[in-house]
Amino acid sequence: MASAELLNVDPLELKFAFELKKQISCSIQLSNKTENHVAFKVKTTNPKKYCVRPNTGVVLPRSTCDVIVTMQAQKEAPPDMQCKDKFLLQSVAAPPGTTPKDITAEMFSKNSGRVIEECKLKVVYLPPPQPPSPVLEDPNEGMSPKVSFAENTNLISSQPSANNNSSQPSANLNSSQPSANVNSSQPSAKLNPSQSFDVGLCFSFQLFPSNELVIL
C-alpha cells in the first residue's frame, strides 16, 4: 500500500494469472483519508492491451473506490513471463461537489499550478492456478484381507490328511497283507484239528470238536 496525502493505493503491483486466449482482471483499491473530494486518472503504457474501469473518477471524503483493470486475451506468452507494462495513477484535490463528469485533462496538468500526486504501478504475470490432483481411494481400504479360493485349495492340498488313502502302509487288515479271514476268495484247505499253520501274521489256529475256531 502506498500512503499519500490524497489517496492510498493498494496494491502497488497488478498481478495477473496469465492464461492464453483469456481475459484476466485484477483490482486496485483507492482510499481517500481526507475531508476533500479527490479526482483521479489512470494511465498505462499499453492502452490497447488493457481496459480500466473507471479510468477517471472522484473519491468522496473518507471513502474508497475500486478500479478494475482487465487484460485482453493474449495469443502469445511473453518471454520468461516478464512484463514491462506500467500504470500511472494521478490524483488531485477537487472542489466540493465535483462529479466524474466534471473531470478534465487540465486538472492533471502540471502547468495548472495544482498539486498532483502520482503513483506508479507494475504489472506482474503469475502462472495459472493448477487444479488439485484427484486422490485415488484404495478399494481395499477398510476391508479385512481375504484369501482367494485358489489359495485355500493350495493350503488344503499341502496339509497331510488323516483320511487320505495314500500309498503309506495301513494297519487295516483288509490291506495288501495276507488276511487271516478264512472266508476269503482263496480256496481253503480242510483243517486238521491237530494241525497249525502260518498265514503270514504268525497266528495259530486250532479246531476243537465243537467246530469253533480259536486263535491262539
VENNORGI-V695635 format. One record per residue. RES is the residue in three letters. OMEGA is omega in whole degrees, -180 to 180 (NA if undefined). BURIAL is b if it has 24 or more other C-alpha atoms within 12 Angstrom, else e. D_FIRST is the distance of its C-alpha to the first C-alpha in Angstrom with 2 decimals. Layout:
BEGIN
res=RES omega=OMEGA burial=BURIAL d_first=D_FIRST
res=RES omega=OMEGA burial=BURIAL d_first=D_FIRST
END
This chain:
BEGIN
res=MET omega=178 burial=e d_first=0.00
res=ALA omega=-180 burial=e d_first=3.79
res=SER omega=179 burial=e d_first=6.37
res=ALA omega=-179 burial=e d_first=9.67
res=GLU omega=-177 burial=e d_first=13.04
res=LEU omega=-175 burial=b d_first=13.23
res=LEU omega=169 burial=b d_first=10.22
res=ASN omega=-175 burial=b d_first=6.60
res=VAL omega=180 burial=b d_first=5.46
res=ASP omega=1 burial=b d_first=4.51
res=PRO omega=178 burial=b d_first=5.44
res=LEU omega=176 burial=b d_first=6.22
res=GLU omega=176 burial=b d_first=9.54
res=LEU omega=-175 burial=b d_first=12.19
res=LYS omega=-179 burial=b d_first=14.19
res=PHE omega=173 burial=b d_first=17.80
res=ALA omega=-168 burial=b d_first=20.46
res=PHE omega=173 burial=b d_first=23.08
res=GLU omega=-180 burial=b d_first=26.54
res=LEU omega=174 burial=e d_first=29.41
res=LYS omega=179 burial=e d_first=30.78
res=LYS omega=176 burial=e d_first=28.09
res=GLN omega=-178 burial=e d_first=25.44
res=ILE omega=-177 burial=b d_first=21.95
res=SER omega=170 burial=b d_first=19.07
res=CYS omega=-174 burial=b d_first=15.37
res=SER omega=175 burial=b d_first=13.17
res=ILE omega=178 burial=b d_first=10.18
res=GLN omega=178 burial=b d_first=9.46
res=LEU omega=-178 burial=b d_first=9.77
res=SER omega=178 burial=b d_first=10.19
res=ASN omega=-179 burial=b d_first=12.93
res=LYS omega=-176 burial=e d_first=13.40
res=THR omega=177 burial=e d_first=16.51
res=GLU omega=-177 burial=e d_first=20.10
res=ASN omega=169 burial=b d_first=20.44
res=HIS omega=180 burial=b d_first=20.30
res=VAL omega=176 burial=b d_first=17.73
res=ALA omega=180 burial=b d_first=18.80
res=PHE omega=178 burial=b d_first=16.69
res=LYS omega=-178 burial=b d_first=17.88
res=VAL omega=177 burial=b d_first=16.68
res=LYS omega=178 burial=b d_first=18.66
res=THR omega=178 burial=b d_first=19.22
res=THR omega=-180 burial=e d_first=21.60
res=ASN omega=-174 burial=e d_first=23.38
res=PRO omega=-180 burial=e d_first=23.95
res=LYS omega=-176 burial=e d_first=26.80
res=LYS omega=-174 burial=e d_first=24.78
res=TYR omega=174 burial=b d_first=21.99
res=CYS omega=-177 burial=b d_first=22.21
res=VAL omega=179 burial=b d_first=19.46
res=ARG omega=-12 burial=e d_first=20.13
res=PRO omega=177 burial=b d_first=19.81
res=ASN omega=171 burial=b d_first=19.43
res=THR omega=179 burial=b d_first=20.03
res=GLY omega=-179 burial=b d_first=19.80
res=VAL omega=176 burial=b d_first=19.43
res=VAL omega=-177 burial=b d_first=16.98
res=LEU omega=180 burial=b d_first=19.18
res=PRO omega=178 burial=b d_first=18.71
res=ARG omega=-179 burial=e d_first=16.76
res=SER omega=-179 burial=e d_first=15.97
res=THR omega=178 burial=b d_first=13.62
res=CYS omega=179 burial=b d_first=14.41
res=ASP omega=177 burial=b d_first=13.97
res=VAL omega=-179 burial=b d_first=14.70
res=ILE omega=177 burial=b d_first=16.62
res=VAL omega=-178 burial=b d_first=17.12
res=THR omega=175 burial=b d_first=20.38
res=MET omega=-180 burial=b d_first=21.88
res=GLN omega=-180 burial=b d_first=25.64
res=ALA omega=-178 burial=e d_first=27.95
res=GLN omega=179 burial=e d_first=28.61
res=LYS omega=-179 burial=e d_first=32.09
res=GLU omega=177 burial=e d_first=31.24
res=ALA omega=179 burial=e d_first=28.62
res=PRO omega=179 burial=e d_first=27.20
res=PRO omega=177 burial=e d_first=28.58
res=ASP omega=179 burial=e d_first=26.87
res=MET omega=178 burial=e d_first=24.21
res=GLN omega=-180 burial=e d_first=22.40
res=CYS omega=-179 burial=e d_first=20.98
res=LYS omega=180 burial=e d_first=20.79
res=ASP omega=180 burial=b d_first=19.54
res=LYS omega=177 burial=b d_first=16.67
res=PHE omega=178 burial=b d_first=15.10
res=LEU omega=177 burial=b d_first=14.70
res=LEU omega=178 burial=b d_first=13.25
res=GLN omega=179 burial=b d_first=15.38
res=SER omega=-179 burial=b d_first=15.44
res=VAL omega=177 burial=b d_first=18.35
res=ALA omega=-177 burial=b d_first=19.89
res=ALA omega=179 burial=b d_first=22.69
res=PRO omega=178 burial=e d_first=25.88
res=PRO omega=179 burial=e d_first=26.28
res=GLY omega=179 burial=e d_first=27.38
res=THR omega=178 burial=e d_first=25.84
res=THR omega=178 burial=e d_first=25.69
res=PRO omega=179 burial=e d_first=24.39
res=LYS omega=-178 burial=e d_first=27.98
res=ASP omega=-177 burial=e d_first=27.93
res=ILE omega=178 burial=b d_first=25.29
res=THR omega=180 burial=e d_first=27.00
res=ALA omega=-180 burial=e d_first=26.28
res=GLU omega=-179 burial=e d_first=27.51
res=MET omega=-178 burial=b d_first=24.71
res=PHE omega=177 burial=b d_first=22.36
res=SER omega=180 burial=e d_first=25.05
res=LYS omega=179 burial=e d_first=24.67
res=ASN omega=-179 burial=e d_first=28.35
res=SER omega=-179 burial=e d_first=27.97
res=GLY omega=179 burial=e d_first=27.18
res=ARG omega=177 burial=e d_first=24.01
res=VAL omega=-178 burial=e d_first=20.72
res=ILE omega=177 burial=b d_first=18.46
res=GLU omega=-179 burial=b d_first=14.81
res=GLU omega=179 burial=b d_first=13.66
res=CYS omega=-179 burial=b d_first=10.56
res=LYS omega=-179 burial=b d_first=11.72
res=LEU omega=178 burial=b d_first=10.86
res=LYS omega=178 burial=e d_first=12.97
res=VAL omega=-180 burial=b d_first=15.16
res=VAL omega=175 burial=b d_first=15.95
res=TYR omega=177 burial=b d_first=19.13
res=LEU omega=175 burial=e d_first=19.74
res=PRO omega=-180 burial=e d_first=23.29
res=PRO omega=179 burial=e d_first=24.49
res=PRO omega=180 burial=e d_first=24.71
res=GLN omega=177 burial=e d_first=28.15
res=PRO omega=179 burial=e d_first=30.41
res=PRO omega=179 burial=e d_first=31.57
res=SER omega=179 burial=e d_first=34.91
res=PRO omega=179 burial=e d_first=37.77
res=VAL omega=-180 burial=e d_first=39.43
res=LEU omega=-180 burial=e d_first=43.17
res=GLU omega=178 burial=e d_first=45.23
res=ASP omega=-178 burial=e d_first=48.36
res=PRO omega=-179 burial=e d_first=51.32
res=ASN omega=-178 burial=e d_first=53.28
res=GLU omega=179 burial=e d_first=50.61
res=GLY omega=-179 burial=e d_first=52.10
res=MET omega=178 burial=e d_first=55.61
res=SER omega=-180 burial=e d_first=58.47
res=PRO omega=-179 burial=e d_first=59.93
res=LYS omega=176 burial=e d_first=62.94
res=VAL omega=-177 burial=e d_first=65.91
res=SER omega=-179 burial=e d_first=67.10
res=PHE omega=180 burial=e d_first=70.69
res=ALA omega=179 burial=e d_first=71.54
res=GLU omega=178 burial=e d_first=70.34
res=ASN omega=180 burial=e d_first=72.47
res=THR omega=179 burial=e d_first=75.43
res=ASN omega=-180 burial=e d_first=75.06
res=LEU omega=-178 burial=e d_first=74.77
res=ILE omega=-177 burial=e d_first=77.89
res=SER omega=-178 burial=e d_first=79.88
res=SER omega=180 burial=e d_first=79.10
res=GLN omega=177 burial=e d_first=80.46
res=PRO omega=-178 burial=e d_first=84.21
res=SER omega=179 burial=e d_first=85.91
res=ALA omega=-178 burial=e d_first=88.81
res=ASN omega=-177 burial=e d_first=90.20
res=ASN omega=179 burial=e d_first=89.89
res=ASN omega=-178 burial=e d_first=93.24
res=SER omega=-178 burial=e d_first=92.54
res=SER omega=179 burial=e d_first=95.06
res=GLN omega=-179 burial=e d_first=95.26
res=PRO omega=180 burial=e d_first=98.67
res=SER omega=180 burial=e d_first=99.26
res=ALA omega=-179 burial=e d_first=101.50
res=ASN omega=-179 burial=e d_first=102.68
res=LEU omega=179 burial=e d_first=106.41
res=ASN omega=179 burial=e d_first=106.00
res=SER omega=-177 burial=e d_first=104.35
res=SER omega=178 burial=e d_first=105.90
res=GLN omega=-179 burial=e d_first=108.11
res=PRO omega=-177 burial=e d_first=111.70
res=SER omega=179 burial=e d_first=112.10
res=ALA omega=-178 burial=b d_first=114.71
res=ASN omega=-177 burial=e d_first=115.06
res=VAL omega=-180 burial=e d_first=118.64
res=ASN omega=179 burial=e d_first=117.74
res=SER omega=-178 burial=e d_first=115.74
res=SER omega=179 burial=e d_first=116.46
res=GLN omega=177 burial=e d_first=118.45
res=PRO omega=-177 burial=e d_first=122.18
res=SER omega=177 burial=e d_first=123.46
res=ALA omega=180 burial=e d_first=126.72
res=LYS omega=-176 burial=e d_first=129.22
res=LEU omega=174 burial=e d_first=128.68
res=ASN omega=-178 burial=e d_first=131.49
res=PRO omega=-179 burial=e d_first=131.46
res=SER omega=-175 burial=e d_first=132.08
res=GLN omega=173 burial=e d_first=129.68
res=SER omega=-178 burial=e d_first=126.12
res=PHE omega=-178 burial=e d_first=123.59
res=ASP omega=-180 burial=e d_first=120.18
res=VAL omega=179 burial=e d_first=117.50
res=GLY omega=179 burial=e d_first=114.80
res=LEU omega=177 burial=e d_first=113.35
res=CYS omega=174 burial=e d_first=116.36
res=PHE omega=178 burial=e d_first=117.43
res=SER omega=-178 burial=e d_first=121.13
res=PHE omega=176 burial=b d_first=122.77
res=GLN omega=-178 burial=e d_first=126.15
res=LEU omega=179 burial=e d_first=127.87
res=PHE omega=-178 burial=e d_first=129.95
res=PRO omega=-179 burial=e d_first=132.79
res=SER omega=180 burial=e d_first=130.59
res=ASN omega=175 burial=e d_first=128.66
res=GLU omega=179 burial=e d_first=125.51
res=LEU omega=-177 burial=e d_first=123.37
res=VAL omega=177 burial=e d_first=122.21
res=ILE omega=-177 burial=e d_first=119.60
res=LEU omega=NA burial=e d_first=120.71
END
